[in-house]
Amino acid sequence: MSVNNKRVFYVKYLAHEIYADILRARPDVRLDRLENESPDETAAPILAAAHVYQIGAARDEIAPHFHAGHDLLRRAPNLLIVSSNGAGFDPVDVEACTEAGVVVVNQSGGNANSVAEHALGMLLTLSKRIVEADRALRREANVNRNALMGTEAQGKTIGIIGLGNVGRRIAELCKGLFRMNVLAYDPYLSTTEMAARGGEKVELDELLRRSDYVSISCPLTRDNRNMIGAREFALMQKHAYFITTARGFIHDEAALADALRNKQIAGAGLDVWAKEPPPPDHPLLQFDNVLASPHTAGVTREARENMGRIAAEQVLDALDGKRPPRIINPEVWPRYVKRFEQAFGFLPA
């Protein structure tokens, strides 16, 4: 087999340099880097030859012309695999990839512990009103500590929307550390599967009504865009907190601002936004009872290295003819198999 006959490219960044280290150890794989600003004369031949696109998971960090949609797929006729850096895949048009016979994979589970710890950190910080107290001390003299009375997480109820890798870890931490009651909404899992992952299966409305904390940890899909809006916030208890480490657009930001303004809920912890990062004058950043972070829940040294290693190993296994374990669009497999054979002369397993 000729040197560098398997072509992989990425734009702007990788989850971790270990990805490049692993791929460069393979003489049959060539790794190219493009920038958002790369001119067409530089990008065109790389796209035309590429078999794998290792794409960033955050939609606003990748220029629109490098999102994996119809236009890019036309410019990359040999592309077989689009691999997201993370668990999410916002810059990827999965339907367009499926139509083109391109497998889409993510790195689900690689940052689950980091994201779950972030959600738990938000839960505790909001419960104890730590940020509100910090801001009050910086602005006022003689702060009344009784005006900043918090609550304990111990024995409370958390409702988790999406009981995948992250949601399951949140459930484990909440039950193990604080003996919390865990409700869960996930239409893709059975009651038995939910129980095995630590959650009681309920419908969304019941979860919202009964929970002291509502935590979102599901991927953004066409079906759940704006799933949490004015109606849903109105179902929550007034002392309840809303936390999301999932994706922007699953909740309606304007509706959340109204719910906070009208004191329908006690506060919110937000790691994801419709526009990332949000501008400093964003309405939700004006509330003292909103804890905000710029999509950093999974940005830890441990998670980034883990994601980079998983991504590299999955891509190399796929290029060697193995079926990737984290396929987003499994229905594409029969067509992908034919295209893979045309590219490399053998059928994948």
C-alpha positions as CSV (number, residue, x, y, z in Angstrom):
1,M,0.0,0.0,0.0
2,S,1.4,3.4,-1.0
3,V,2.5,6.0,1.6
4,N,-0.2,8.5,2.7
5,N,-2.9,7.0,0.5
6,K,-5.5,7.6,3.3
7,R,-6.2,11.3,3.7
8,V,-7.5,13.0,6.9
9,F,-8.0,16.8,7.4
10,Y,-9.2,19.1,10.1
11,V,-10.0,22.8,10.4
12,K,-8.5,25.1,13.0
13,Y,-8.1,22.7,16.0
14,L,-8.1,19.2,17.3
15,A,-9.4,18.1,20.7
16,H,-5.9,17.3,21.7
17,E,-2.5,16.9,20.0
18,I,-2.5,13.2,20.8
19,Y,-4.8,12.8,17.8
20,A,-2.1,14.0,15.5
21,D,0.6,12.0,17.3
22,I,-1.4,8.8,16.8
23,L,-2.2,9.4,13.1
24,R,1.4,10.5,12.3
25,A,2.6,7.2,13.5
26,R,0.9,5.6,10.6
27,P,2.9,5.9,7.3
28,D,-0.2,5.2,5.2
29,V,-2.1,8.2,6.7
30,R,-1.7,11.9,5.8
31,L,-3.1,14.5,8.1
32,D,-3.7,18.1,6.8
33,R,-4.7,21.2,8.6
34,L,-6.8,24.0,7.3
35,E,-7.8,27.3,8.8
36,N,-11.1,29.0,8.7
37,E,-9.4,31.6,6.5
38,S,-7.6,29.1,4.2
39,P,-8.0,30.3,0.5
40,D,-9.8,28.0,-1.9
41,E,-6.6,27.2,-3.8
42,T,-5.3,25.7,-0.6
43,A,-8.4,24.0,0.6
44,A,-9.8,22.7,-2.6
45,P,-7.2,19.9,-3.3
46,I,-7.3,18.8,0.4
47,L,-11.0,18.5,0.4
48,A,-11.0,16.7,-3.0
49,A,-8.6,14.0,-1.8
50,A,-10.0,13.6,1.8
51,H,-11.4,10.4,3.1
52,V,-11.9,11.7,6.7
53,Y,-12.9,15.1,8.0
54,Q,-12.1,15.5,11.7
55,I,-14.5,18.3,12.5
56,G,-14.9,20.6,15.5
57,A,-18.0,20.0,17.7
58,A,-18.8,23.7,18.3
59,R,-20.7,25.3,15.4
60,D,-19.5,28.8,16.0
61,E,-15.8,27.9,16.0
62,I,-15.9,26.5,12.4
63,A,-16.5,28.8,9.5
64,P,-19.9,28.0,7.8
65,H,-18.2,27.0,4.6
66,F,-16.4,24.2,6.5
67,H,-19.6,22.9,8.1
68,A,-20.3,19.4,6.8
69,G,-23.3,20.0,4.7
70,H,-24.2,19.7,1.0
71,D,-21.7,22.3,-0.2
72,L,-18.7,20.8,1.5
73,L,-19.7,17.3,0.5
74,R,-19.8,18.3,-3.2
75,R,-16.3,19.6,-2.8
76,A,-15.2,16.4,-1.1
77,P,-16.3,13.6,-3.4
78,N,-14.0,11.0,-1.8
79,L,-15.1,11.7,1.8
80,L,-16.1,8.6,3.7
81,I,-16.2,9.7,7.3
82,V,-17.0,12.8,9.2
83,S,-15.7,12.5,12.8
84,S,-16.7,15.0,15.4
85,N,-14.2,16.1,18.0
86,G,-16.7,15.7,20.8
87,A,-20.0,14.1,21.7
88,G,-22.0,16.8,19.9
89,F,-21.9,17.3,16.1
90,D,-23.7,20.7,15.5
91,P,-21.6,21.6,12.4
92,V,-22.7,18.4,10.7
93,D,-25.7,18.0,8.5
94,V,-26.3,14.3,9.2
95,E,-29.0,13.9,6.6
96,A,-26.8,15.4,3.9
97,C,-24.0,13.0,4.9
98,T,-26.3,10.0,4.8
99,E,-27.5,11.0,1.3
100,A,-23.8,11.2,0.2
101,G,-22.9,7.8,1.8
102,V,-20.7,9.3,4.5
103,V,-20.6,7.9,8.0
104,V,-20.8,10.3,10.8
105,V,-19.2,9.4,14.1
106,N,-18.8,11.2,17.5
107,Q,-16.7,10.6,20.6
108,S,-19.6,10.0,23.0
109,G,-18.6,9.1,26.5
110,G,-15.1,10.6,26.2
111,N,-15.9,13.7,28.2
112,A,-18.9,12.3,30.2
113,N,-17.2,12.6,33.6
114,S,-16.0,16.2,33.0
115,V,-19.4,17.4,31.8
116,A,-21.2,15.6,34.7
117,E,-18.9,17.2,37.2
118,H,-19.6,20.6,35.7
119,A,-23.3,20.0,36.0
120,L,-22.9,18.9,39.6
121,G,-20.7,22.0,40.3
122,M,-23.5,24.2,38.9
123,L,-26.1,22.4,41.0
124,L,-24.2,23.0,44.2
125,T,-23.1,26.5,43.4
126,L,-26.7,27.5,42.6
127,S,-28.1,25.7,45.7
128,K,-25.7,27.4,48.1
129,R,-26.1,30.7,46.2
130,I,-22.3,31.1,46.1
131,V,-22.2,33.3,43.0
132,E,-24.9,35.6,44.4
133,A,-23.0,35.9,47.7
134,D,-19.7,36.6,45.9
135,R,-21.3,39.4,43.8
136,A,-23.1,40.9,46.8
137,L,-19.8,41.0,48.8
138,R,-18.1,42.8,45.9
139,R,-20.8,45.4,45.5
140,E,-22.2,46.1,49.0
141,A,-21.1,46.7,52.6
142,N,-22.6,44.9,55.5
143,V,-24.2,42.1,53.4
144,N,-27.1,40.4,55.2
145,R,-26.2,36.7,55.0
146,N,-29.7,35.6,55.9
147,A,-30.9,37.2,52.6
148,L,-28.6,34.7,50.8
149,M,-29.9,31.5,52.5
150,G,-29.4,28.5,50.3
151,T,-30.6,24.9,50.2
152,E,-29.1,21.4,50.5
153,A,-28.9,19.0,47.6
154,Q,-29.2,16.1,50.0
155,G,-32.4,14.1,49.4
156,K,-33.7,16.4,46.7
157,T,-35.0,15.3,43.3
158,I,-33.1,15.9,40.1
159,G,-34.8,15.4,36.7
160,I,-32.3,14.5,34.0
161,I,-33.4,15.0,30.3
162,G,-31.3,12.5,28.3
163,L,-29.8,9.5,30.2
164,G,-26.9,8.8,27.9
165,N,-23.2,8.8,29.0
166,V,-23.4,12.2,30.6
167,G,-26.9,11.9,32.1
168,R,-26.0,8.4,33.5
169,R,-22.9,9.9,35.2
170,I,-24.9,12.8,36.7
171,A,-27.4,10.3,38.1
172,E,-24.6,8.2,39.6
173,L,-23.0,11.2,41.3
174,C,-26.3,12.6,42.6
175,K,-27.4,9.3,44.0
176,G,-24.0,8.3,45.4
177,L,-23.0,11.6,46.9
178,F,-26.3,13.1,48.0
179,R,-28.8,10.2,47.9
180,M,-30.9,12.2,45.5
181,N,-34.0,10.9,43.8
182,V,-33.4,10.7,40.0
183,L,-36.2,11.1,37.5
184,A,-35.3,10.8,33.8
185,Y,-36.9,11.6,30.5
186,D,-35.4,9.8,27.5
187,P,-37.8,8.6,24.7
188,Y,-35.1,6.3,23.3
189,L,-34.7,4.2,26.5
190,S,-37.0,1.6,28.1
191,T,-38.1,1.7,31.7
192,T,-35.7,-1.2,32.4
193,E,-32.8,0.5,30.6
194,M,-33.5,3.7,32.5
195,A,-33.5,1.9,35.8
196,A,-30.2,0.2,35.0
197,R,-28.7,3.7,34.5
198,G,-30.1,5.0,37.8
199,G,-33.2,6.9,36.7
200,E,-37.0,6.5,37.1
201,K,-38.5,6.8,33.6
202,V,-41.2,9.6,33.5
203,E,-42.7,11.8,30.9
204,L,-41.3,15.3,30.4
205,D,-44.1,17.2,32.1
206,E,-44.0,15.0,35.2
207,L,-40.2,15.5,35.4
208,L,-40.6,19.2,35.3
209,R,-43.3,19.3,37.9
210,R,-41.6,17.1,40.4
211,S,-37.9,18.1,40.2
212,D,-36.0,20.4,42.4
213,Y,-33.3,20.5,39.7
214,V,-33.8,20.0,35.9
215,S,-30.6,19.1,34.0
216,I,-30.4,18.7,30.2
217,S,-27.8,16.3,28.8
218,C,-29.2,15.2,25.5
219,P,-27.8,16.1,22.0
220,L,-29.6,18.7,19.8
221,T,-31.8,17.1,17.2
222,R,-34.6,18.3,14.9
223,D,-37.1,16.9,17.3
224,N,-35.9,18.6,20.5
225,R,-35.2,22.1,19.3
226,N,-36.9,24.6,21.7
227,M,-38.1,21.6,23.7
228,I,-38.0,23.7,26.9
229,G,-39.9,26.9,26.4
230,A,-42.4,29.1,28.2
231,R,-44.9,26.3,28.8
232,E,-42.2,24.0,30.2
233,F,-40.6,26.6,32.5
234,A,-44.1,27.4,33.9
235,L,-44.4,23.7,34.9
236,M,-41.3,23.9,37.1
237,Q,-41.5,24.6,40.8
238,K,-40.6,28.1,42.0
239,H,-37.7,26.8,44.0
240,A,-36.3,24.7,41.2
241,Y,-33.1,25.3,39.2
242,F,-32.6,24.8,35.5
243,I,-29.2,23.5,34.4
244,T,-27.9,22.7,30.9
245,T,-24.6,21.3,29.7
246,A,-26.1,20.0,26.5
247,R,-26.5,22.3,23.5
248,G,-28.0,25.7,22.8
249,F,-31.4,25.8,21.1
250,I,-32.8,22.9,23.2
251,H,-34.1,25.6,25.5
252,D,-35.7,28.9,24.5
253,E,-33.4,31.7,25.9
254,A,-36.0,34.4,25.8
255,A,-38.5,32.2,27.6
256,L,-35.9,31.4,30.3
257,A,-35.2,35.1,30.8
258,D,-39.0,35.7,31.2
259,A,-39.2,32.8,33.7
260,L,-36.3,34.2,35.8
261,R,-37.7,37.8,35.6
262,N,-41.1,36.6,36.8
263,K,-39.5,34.4,39.5
264,Q,-41.1,31.3,38.1
265,I,-37.9,29.4,38.9
266,A,-35.1,30.0,41.4
267,G,-32.2,30.3,38.9
268,A,-30.2,28.7,36.1
269,G,-26.8,27.2,35.3
270,L,-26.0,27.6,31.6
271,D,-23.0,26.2,29.8
272,V,-24.5,26.3,26.3
273,W,-25.9,29.1,24.2
274,A,-27.6,29.9,20.9
275,K,-24.6,32.1,20.1
276,E,-21.3,31.0,21.6
277,P,-19.8,32.7,23.4
278,P,-22.7,34.9,24.3
279,P,-22.2,38.7,24.2
280,P,-21.6,40.3,27.6
281,D,-24.9,42.2,27.3
282,H,-26.9,39.0,26.8
283,P,-30.1,39.3,28.8
284,L,-29.5,36.1,30.7
285,L,-26.1,37.4,31.9
286,Q,-27.8,40.2,33.7
287,F,-29.3,38.0,36.4
288,D,-27.3,37.3,39.6
289,N,-29.0,33.9,40.0
290,V,-27.7,32.8,36.6
291,L,-24.4,30.9,36.7
292,A,-22.8,31.0,33.2
293,S,-19.9,29.3,31.4
294,P,-18.9,29.5,27.7
295,H,-19.4,25.8,26.8
296,T,-16.5,24.7,29.0
297,A,-18.2,21.7,30.7
298,G,-16.1,19.3,28.7
299,V,-13.0,21.4,28.5
300,T,-10.7,19.7,30.9
301,R,-7.2,18.3,30.4
302,E,-8.4,14.8,31.0
303,A,-11.4,15.0,28.7
304,R,-9.5,16.6,25.9
305,E,-6.8,14.0,25.9
306,N,-9.4,11.2,26.1
307,M,-11.5,12.6,23.3
308,G,-8.4,13.0,21.1
309,R,-7.3,9.4,21.7
310,I,-10.8,8.0,21.1
311,A,-11.2,10.0,17.9
312,A,-7.9,8.9,16.5
313,E,-8.4,5.2,17.3
314,Q,-11.9,5.2,15.9
315,V,-10.8,6.9,12.6
316,L,-7.8,4.5,12.2
317,D,-10.0,1.5,12.9
318,A,-12.5,2.7,10.4
319,L,-9.8,3.2,7.7
320,D,-8.6,-0.3,8.5
321,G,-12.0,-1.7,7.6
322,K,-13.6,-2.0,11.1
323,R,-17.1,-0.8,11.9
324,P,-16.9,2.3,14.1
325,P,-18.6,1.9,17.5
326,R,-20.1,5.4,17.6
327,I,-22.0,5.8,14.4
328,I,-24.6,8.5,14.4
329,N,-26.3,7.4,11.1
330,P,-26.1,3.6,11.0
331,E,-28.6,3.5,8.1
332,V,-25.8,4.7,5.8
333,W,-23.7,1.6,6.3
334,P,-24.6,-0.4,3.2
335,R,-23.8,2.5,0.9
336,Y,-20.7,3.4,2.9
337,V,-19.4,-0.2,2.5
338,K,-19.6,0.1,-1.3
339,R,-17.9,3.5,-1.4
340,F,-15.2,2.2,1.0
341,E,-14.5,-0.8,-1.3
342,Q,-14.2,1.6,-4.3
343,A,-11.7,3.7,-2.4
344,F,-9.5,1.0,-0.9
345,G,-10.2,-2.2,-2.8
346,F,-11.5,-4.2,0.1
347,L,-14.8,-4.5,2.0
348,P,-15.0,-3.3,5.6
349,A,-16.1,-5.7,8.3
